[in-house]
Amino acid sequence: MPHPTPVPEFIRRWQASGAAERTNFPQFAVELGDILHVPIRRVSGH
């Protein structure tokens, strides 16, 4: 598992994400799961 992003950095980055919520959601979910130490099932494109 990658190193979790510090919470303030995570918030700062995602506040600036703009209106592309659906496009950015997979990465948001992975990073949030890493911060919370919750395993996120990564789905392949197949």
PyMOL commands that set and color helices and strands:
alter all, ss='L'
color gray80, all
select helices_A, chain A and resi 7-15+21-36
alter helices_A, ss='H'
color red, helices_A
deselect
rebuild
show_as cartoon
